[in-house]
């Protein structure tokens, strides 16, 4: 455990506890983590003879896992859609639908994600977002009024051209020929033909959830920052950045909208830039969007203690991720504790961020595979320890 010291709450009275974790990616869904935290803390509180009221809801930051968090909150089931992955291979992906059937949630990682193409050498120049098209088309077929597009976790750097192409747009070179899929060909882009675009795409309300603030281009852009993790060499990064710059030039000439420097446009390989150029879109921090759906500000505002969690607590956690959002939404009233797979922040960083304490679930030296296999049991055990440490023993009656 790494912590700063603050006094525990008074022994009398009922402690209001809000549990709002992210998923432990690759190991456990946010809903599963929330349940494990609640069970562990409840048992720990009982052992200290303390009364607590726990509200547990899954959270997400707009990246991978947001679809699951939202459908868990809505109490609905995901809809399976046959589409293709980032390399064009058949894959079954999921679409979320709100209980009133007015809102659909599409997650980039579902049909353009890195995990789906981890079985073959990465192809950063050819990877495409085209597989998101059938998910969006299905949502439009269902008659939704709003589509929430969750960025993050993608294997692509194509500026969203694959998605728009699947909806009917054509990306042409100077000879009028369609460009191959992927960001590697965008440097040759001369014209975008929107004449056959599905007209329904312009009538739906687009809300884009983003978990980073990177711009589209340059040293902090989509290719430079995220390209290497998608398999891009230094030469590939330069080519992809030039392609995205050419795409931005053509989009600006077509629409007059200058988005290349807007924070968040570099997320998911620039996935939002085509949509935001042609349609009115609401680009918001992912945690903020999820917080609205979950009514998280009310839940956190009523809490004395907030417990959140994620797979790894590091500096990125404080920059647009779930922990950052929880800290902002909780305000100064509630104390915040983080339970994570690993904790890579020191005492001073925790104190500056406003985190009371951070606990790693690792019981000792262990491989990632071991921790992943036992994640939920370890989360529950850690939450038990949190309660035992945080709560004073209730005084005897009489």
N, C-alpha and C positions, 0 to 999 in steps of 0.2 A: 504494500500500500504506500502511496505517496500522498501526503496531505498537508494542509495548513490547519492549525488548530482553532476551532471555534467552540463555544460552549454548546453542549447538547441541550435540547428543549427541556422544559420543566417536567418533572416526573408525573404531575397530574394533568388531566385533560387528554383528549384524543388527538393524536398526531395525524394530520392530513398529508398523505403521501401520494405523489403523482409519479407514475413509472412510464417513461416515454422513450424507449430505446430504438435505435436503428437496427437493421439486421446485422448479424455477424456474417459478412458475405462469404458464401461458399460453405457455411457451417450451419446457420440457423436463421429462419425467418424472423422478422421483427416481432411478429405476434407470438412466436415461440419464446423468444428472449423475454418479452414482456411478462408472459405467464411464469417463466422460471424465476425472474426477479421478484415477482409478486409472491410466489409461493415461498421462496427463501426468506424474504424480508418478514413475511407474516409469521413464519415459524420462529425466526429470531426474536421478533417482538413478543410472541407468546412466552418464549423462554425467559424474557426479562419482565414478564407480567405487565406488559404495556398494551394499551388499546391503540390500535391504528385503523384508519380508514384508507384503503388503497384504491386508487383509480389507475388502471393500467391500459394504455393504448399504444399500438405500434406507431413508429414514426419513420420518416424517410427524408432524404435531402433533394429529391428530384432526379437522382441517378438510379442505378440498379437497385431494385427492391421497393421502389415507390409504388408500382402497380400492386404488389402484394399488400403493402400497407393500406392503400386506399380501398381495395376490395374487402380486406378484413374489416376496415372501419365501416364500410357500407353494408357489410353482411351479404355480399353477392358472390357469385362464382365467376371465374374467368371464362371467357369464350375462346375456344381454340380455332385458329385460322391457319389454313395451309398456305405457306409462303416460301421464301427462300432466305438463306443466311447471307452474310456479307460477301461470300464467294459465289453466290448464285445456286447453292445446293438446296434441295427441298428440305424444309423444316416445318414443324408445327409450332406456331407461336401463339401467345395469348393476348387477348384484348380485355380490358376491364370495362365494366358498365355500372353506373350508379343505380341505386335502388329505384329511382324514378325514371330511369332509362333516358335521361336528358344529357348525361355527361359520359363520354368515353375516355379512357386513359390508355395511351399507347406509349410503350417504353422502348427506347432505342435499342437497349440491350437485348430485347426479345427477338429481334429479327436482323440485327446488325452488330451483335455483341461479340466481344473477344472470346468468351468461353466456348461459343458454338464453333469457332474455327481453330481451336487450340490443338486439334488432332493433326493439323497439316502445317507446313511452313507458312508463316504470315506473308500476305501479299498486300502491302500498304498502298501500292499504286492502283491496284485493281479493286480493292474492297469497296463495296457499294451499299448505300442505304435503300436500294430498290425494294428490298423485302418488307420495308415498312409500308409500302403502298397498299398491298392487300389488307393490312390491318386498318389503315385509314379508310379505305373503300368500304370495308365491312361496317365500320362505325357510321359512315355516311348512309349506307343501306339501312341501318337500324334507325335512322332518322334523328340522331342526336343533335342537340343544339350547340354543344361545346365539346371540343377535343383538347384534352390535356396531353401534351407531348413531353415526355420525360427524357431529358438528355443525360448522357453519361454512360460509360461502359461500352462504348462503341469500338469497333475495329476499323472504322472508316475515317477518311479525310476527304470527302467528296463535296463538301459544302451543301449537302442536302439535295444534290442534283439527281441522285438515284430515286429518292422519294418523289420529287416533283415529276421526274420522268415516268414513274409508275402511274402517276395520276394524269398523264397525257402530254406533258411538256416535252419538247425536243431541243436538245443541245447540239448545235451544228457548228462545223468548222467552216472555213472560208469557201469551201467548195459545196456547201449545203449538205454535207454528209454528217450523219449522227456520230457523235463521239463515242468511243468505247466507254464502258462503265468504269467508275473510279476516278479518284482525284488526279491520277497520273496524266490524264489526257486533257485536263482543263486548260492548260497553257495554250492549247490550240482553239479554244472556244472563240467563235466569231459572232454567233447569234443565238438567241433563245426564242423558239417558236411556241407560243402559248395558245395557239388557235384551237387545239384539240384537248385542252385541259378540262378535266371534269369540273363543270361549273359549280357543283355543290361545294367544292373546296373553298370557294370565295364567300359562301354564305354562312358557314359555320363559324363559331367563335373559337379562335385559337388561343390557348394559354400554354406557354412553353416554360417548363420547370427546369431550372439550371442550377448546378451545384458549384460552378466556378465563375470567375469574373474575367477570364482571359479574352482579349480581343481576337479578331479573326486572323490578323497577319503579324509578321515580325517576330522579334525575339521572344515575346511572351504569347505568341499566337498558337493557333490550332496545330500546325505542323511541327513547329519547333519544340513546344512543350509536351505535346501528347503523341506526336508521330513516332518517336523512338520506342515507346511501349507497345506500339502497334506494328513494330517490325521495321520501321523506316530507318535507313542508313542516313548519314549526313547528306549524301547526294540526293536521296529520296526526299528528305526534308526540304531541301532547296527547291526541288521540282514541284512538290506539293504546295509550298508557299507561293511560288510563282503562279501555279494554277488557280489557287484561291484568290490571288490578287487580280488575275484576269477575269475570274468570275465576278468579283466585286466591281470591276470596271464596267462589264457588260450589264450587270444588274442596275448599276447607278445610271447608266445611259438610258436604260429602258424605263426605269421607274422614278428616277430622281431622288431615291432614298439612299443616303450615305450611312452605311451601317458598319463599315469595316473597323471603326474604332470603338464601337459600342461594347461595353463590358458584357461578357457572356456569349458573344457571337463566336468565340473560338471553341465553345463546348461541343463535344461529340463530333469533332472534325468539321466544325462550321455548319452543322446540320440545320440550324435555324435561319441562316442568312437568305436562302431562297424564299422560304415561306414569309419571312418578315419583309422582304422586298416587295412582294406582290400582294400580300394580305395584311390587314390590321392584326397584329399579334400582341399579346401581353406577355412579355418576357419577365419572369419573376424568379427570385431565389426559390429553389425547390422546397426548402424547409418552410418558407412562408406560405406557399401554396398548400402544402400538406397541413400546416397548422390551421389554415382557414377551414379546410374540409373537416378536420378532426375537432374543431373548436378548442384547439390547444391552449389559446391564451386564457380562456375561462378556466380550463382544468388546471393549468399551471398557476394562475393567479390565486386560486383557492388553496394552494398547497403550502405546507410548512417545509416540506422536504421534497425535492425532485431527484429521482434517480434516472439517469439516462445511460446509454451504452452503445458501443460499436466495436468492431473487430480490432481496430488499432487507434489509440489516442495519440495523435502527434500534432505538429503545427498546422497541418491541413485541416484538422478537426475544428480549428478556430477560425476558419476562413470559408464560410458558406456551408459547412456540413451540419449534421444534426445537432451536435453538441453546441455549436455556435448559435443555432436557432433556439435551442432550449434555453441557453443562457440569456438571450435577448428577450424571449417570451416570458421567462420566469421573473425577470426584473430583480429588484433588490430584496424583496420580501422573503422569498424562499431560498434555502440553501440547496446547492446542487452537488450531487455525488455522481461520479462516472464509474461504471464497471466496463472493463474492456479486455479484449484478448491480450493486448500488450499496452503498456503505458510508456510513452517516449517523451513525456514532458516532466520537467523538474519542478521542485517546490515553488520557485519564484514565478515560473510560467503559469502554474496552476493558480497561484494567488492573484497575479495580474489579470487572469481571465475571469476570476470570480468563482472558481471551482473549489469547493470545500475539501474534497478528497477524491483520489483516483485509485481504484483497485484493479489489479490484473487478476484474471481468473486462473492463471498458471500456478499450480501448486508447487512447482519446482521446475528443474530442467525438463523440457519436453519438446518433442518435434511438433511442427504445425499439424501434421496428420493426427497425432495423438490428441492435441487440443481440439481439433475439429470434430473428432469422433466423440469426444466427451463434453462438447461445448455446453449443452443445456444443464447437465449435472453440475458442471463447474460454475456456471452462472448462478444456479440456485444456491450452491454452497457458499459462493462469495457474497450473495445477497444476505444470507443468514449471518455471515460474519459482519457485514455492514450494520445490520440491525443490532447485533450484540455489542458492537463497538460504539455505535451512535447513541443508543438509547440507554439512559440510566435505569437501574433496577427500581421498579416501583416500590415505594415504602410499604411496610406491612400494615394491614388494616387494624383499626382499633386504637 
